[in-house]
Amino acid sequence: MKILLTGAGGFVGGHLIELLLAHGHELRSMGYGAPKGLAPEKHRETDILDKSAVKALVAEFKPDALIHLAAISNVPICWQDPGKAISVNVCGMVSVLEAFGAACPGGTFLSIGSSDAYGLAAKVGRPLLEEDVCQPQNPYAISKLCAEQLALQLGKRYGVKVIHTRSFNHFGPGQALGFVVSDFASQVAEIEAGKKAAVLSVGDLSAARDFTYVTDVVAAYAALIEGEAPGGAYNICSGKAVDVQSVLDELLKLSRVQVEVRKDPARLRPSEVPFFVGDNTKLKQAVAWSPQVPFVEGLYKTLEYWRNRN
């Protein structure tokens, strides 16, 4: 299968490229930043908002499927410039989907979204279903929900099968700081290397979240485009609740040194949504997929990544 990726230079992109190449697919990418694992000549530096450039590239390659990863995904940055978030996350998606629809009718468009779109819907206190009404609470989440709805409608117009993911928390080697597993693991690695005092300052640890290791996430993406999954929205998640305290406890068990944990009053902001977990039944009914990497094994691999950087 010929597959075009956008935003493949990010955290998930390298893992996805490795898997897709192992499956024998022919890949190209466009966007900013050369993706890891893909030959330089197979990547095109392209602004996804440049409609003519995007249209020309898609028409040249004529992919069977397009995986749209490109987005501004940092929530604080989206708060600082909501207009840019909407421009890239919504208008950028439209630009790419329009080009794909024109050149590749009948193809599959995989739009990568976020569980953040659910927002306050998670107050129901049970694993979230795709039919639950989304109540996004920040510009990033709003942009992702808007992109999802537009993609599904435009897919019908262009004769393209659109699959949109609502991806829950994922983690692993290569993830930037600003996410709980990377933040904790990087600090433990710095303490072990003697670069930081053996103290971890933490806030509220009671929130329960749904964590999936990155290779399991990209396996779900591959299964969705390779199989016969119907178009629509799909939760990508483990379906299991893990509280932040457990994330910290497991990383401290893996630590090679003693670490003191201190509650920082400045960080103690109780979560408005204490339980945020997805239901993956729809995904499992559509494709042959289930998480393969145990949570603690994923934490170890992430910690090893940060150890190697120190």
PyMOL commands that set and color helices and strands:
alter all, ss='L'
color gray80, all
select helices_A, chain A and resi 11-22+40-42+51-61+75-80+82-103+115-118+120-124+139-158+180-192+214-226+244-254+265-267+281-286+295-308
alter helices_A, ss='H'
color red, helices_A
select strands_A, chain A and resi 2-6+26-31+43-45+65-68+108-114+161-167+170-171+199-202+208-209+212-213+232-236+242-243+260-263+275-276
alter strands_A, ss='S'
color yellow, strands_A
deselect
rebuild
show_as cartoon
